[in-house]
């Protein structure tokens, strides 16, 4: 994409964002605004969790549980199940 085309596309997006931002409360009812803000927060939390998951370094070499190593239920190993995140 050429620089001129990129600048023009960016200008269109900036203008649309400005117009939507100034008239958002006029277009969207308050209950829907609240719902959208909660959905946005959940989306950002999910994105942060995905980034954290994919940037973790494994503590031990990856090995299939079926190759002789059994998972313990004692809680000494890290659980594969995500923990619950309480929101404000």
Secondary structure, 3 states (H helix, E strand, C coil): CCHHHHHHHHHHHHHHHHHHHHHHHHHCCHHHHHHHHHHHHHHHHHHHHHHHHHHCCCCCCCCCCCCCCCCCCCCCCCCCCCCCCCCC
